[in-house]
Amino acid sequence: MDPKGKVALINGGARIGHTVALTLAARGCALALTYRNSLAAAESTAAAARATGVDVLIIRADAAAPAQVAAAVNQTVNALGRLDILLNLSGNYERAPEPTEADWTAAMDSNVKSAFLFAIAAAPFMKGQGGRIVNFSDWLPVSGRPHYRNYVPYYTAKAGVVGLTQSLALELAPDILVNAIAPGPVLAPPDLSPEENEEVVNATPLARWGGAEEIAKAVMFLVETDFVTGECIRVDGGRHLL
């Protein structure tokens, strides 16, 4: 699919989502950006994208609320005329040393339920014209490596994203291609210590953090390909090899 003249709905993802949005905008793709709390981030991304000459819509929506998700999808189509690409970047990354039901629900809602709701709301508008859905998992569950303790709800939720991606790819073929990206060390947390940074770099064969640009490249591959579906691509600098 050539993204020029198409419309992409980006669900969440303020940091990586900013770079992905601008990459699509630079290729002539109009955007709908959803947010729940980060209005300032959405407005910043929208302003930068509009500077490239594309139309941009900002929509407030709770990604785990079915009515709000459906409204966001409908608003996108009504305002921008179509919907071709759905990027489900919404998610949380929370430690849960003693996980509760609330921790479990929060992880599932943010990472799996949100992607499911947006996909089933968007799919009817993509059928017949083609479409691309890209979900976001994590390099650890895709590699079958829990590795870090205290992340049971998060790890399980991201594993669920892989299952959702594969199931949707089968259900929505041949009109819609559904894939996922599994980031590894892409963006360093702002509170990362020098020692922690060194540990990550030493554990990554490519010996660096990838940067959001590497995720944008993977997104563009999955948007542009016409014969890849049901896949989950690790963008982790080879971290899964060690």
Residue pairs with C-beta under 8 A, 6 or more apart in sequence:
1 84
1 85
1 130
1 132
1 223
1 224
1 226
2 27
2 224
3 24
3 27
3 28
3 29
3 84
3 85
3 220
3 223
3 224
4 27
4 28
4 29
5 28
5 29
6 29
6 30
6 82
6 84
6 85
7 29
7 30
7 31
7 32
7 76
7 80
7 81
7 82
7 83
7 84
7 85
8 21
8 24
8 29
8 30
8 31
8 32
8 84
8 85
8 86
8 87
9 31
9 32
9 34
9 72
9 73
9 76
9 83
9 85
9 86
9 87
9 118
9 122
10 17
10 20
10 21
10 31
10 32
10 33
10 34
10 87
10 89
11 34
11 63
11 86
11 87
11 88
11 89
11 90
11 114
11 115
11 118
12 34
12 35
12 36
12 63
12 88
12 89
12 90
12 91
12 114
13 20
13 87
13 89
13 90
13 91
13 136
14 35
14 38
14 41
14 42
14 45
15 187
15 212
16 89
16 183
16 186
16 187
16 212
16 215
16 216
17 33
17 45
17 87
17 89
18 41
18 44
18 45
18 48
18 212
19 212
19 213
19 215
19 216
20 87
20 89
20 212
20 215
20 216
20 219
21 31
21 33
21 45
21 48
21 49
22 45
22 48
22 49
22 52
23 213
23 216
23 219
23 220
24 31
24 85
24 219
24 220
24 223
25 31
25 48
25 49
25 52
25 54
25 56
26 52
27 220
28 53
28 54
29 54
29 85
30 54
30 55
30 56
30 80
31 46
31 49
31 54
31 55
31 56
31 57
32 56
32 57
32 58
32 59
32 72
32 75
32 76
32 79
32 80
32 83
33 42
33 45
33 46
33 56
33 57
33 58
33 59
34 42
34 59
34 60
34 61
34 63
34 72
34 90
35 41
35 42
35 58
35 59
35 60
35 61
36 60
36 61
36 62
36 63
39 58
39 60
42 58
43 58
46 56
46 58
49 56
50 56
55 79
55 80
57 75
57 76
57 79
57 80
59 72
59 75
59 76
61 68
61 69
61 71
61 72
62 68
62 69
63 69
63 90
63 109
63 110
63 113
63 114
63 117
63 118
64 109
64 110
64 113
64 114
64 117
66 117
69 114
69 117
69 118
69 121
70 117
70 121
72 118
72 121
73 83
73 118
73 121
73 122
73 125
76 83
77 83
77 125
82 125
82 129
83 122
83 125
83 126
83 131
84 126
84 129
84 130
84 131
84 132
85 131
85 132
85 133
85 134
85 223
86 118
86 119
86 122
86 126
86 131
86 132
86 133
86 134
87 134
87 219
88 114
88 115
88 118
88 119
88 133
88 134
88 135
88 136
89 136
90 110
90 111
90 114
90 115
91 110
91 111
91 114
91 136
91 157
91 158
92 106
92 107
92 110
92 111
92 154
93 154
94 103
94 106
94 107
94 153
94 154
95 150
95 151
96 103
96 107
96 150
96 151
96 152
96 153
96 154
97 149
97 150
99 152
99 153
103 153
104 153
104 156
106 153
107 153
107 154
107 156
107 157
108 153
108 156
108 157
108 160
110 157
111 154
111 157
111 158
111 160
111 161
112 157
112 160
112 161
112 164
115 135
115 136
115 161
115 164
116 164
119 133
119 135
119 164
119 168
119 178
122 131
122 133
123 131
123 133
123 172
123 176
125 131
126 133
126 172
126 175
126 176
127 172
127 175
127 176
128 175
129 175
130 175
130 176
131 172
131 175
131 176
131 177
132 176
132 177
132 178
132 179
132 222
132 223
133 168
133 172
133 176
133 177
133 178
133 179
134 178
134 179
134 180
134 181
134 219
134 222
134 223
135 161
135 164
135 165
135 178
135 179
135 180
135 181
136 161
136 180
136 181
136 182
136 183
137 158
137 159
137 161
137 162
137 165
137 180
137 181
137 182
137 232
138 154
138 155
138 158
138 182
138 183
139 182
139 183
139 184
139 234
139 235
139 236
139 239
139 240
140 146
140 147
140 148
140 155
140 158
141 155
141 156
141 158
141 159
141 162
141 182
142 158
142 162
142 182
142 232
142 234
142 240
143 182
143 234
143 240
145 240
146 155
158 182
161 180
162 180
162 182
162 232
165 178
165 179
165 180
165 230
165 232
166 230
168 176
168 178
169 177
169 178
169 179
169 229
169 230
170 230
172 178
173 229
177 222
177 225
177 226
177 228
177 229
178 229
178 230
179 222
179 228
179 229
179 230
179 231
179 232
179 233
180 231
180 232
180 233
181 215
181 218
181 219
181 222
181 232
181 233
181 235
182 232
182 233
182 234
182 235
182 236
183 210
183 215
183 235
183 236
184 204
184 210
184 234
184 235
184 236
184 237
184 239
184 240
185 200
185 201
185 204
185 209
185 210
185 236
185 237
185 239
186 209
186 210
186 211
186 212
186 214
186 215
186 235
187 209
187 211
187 212
188 197
188 200
188 209
192 200
200 209
201 207
201 208
201 209
203 239
203 242
204 236
204 237
204 238
204 239
204 242
205 237
205 238
205 239
205 241
205 242
206 237
206 238
207 237
208 237
209 237
210 235
210 236
210 237
214 235
215 235
218 233
218 235
221 233
222 228
222 233
234 240
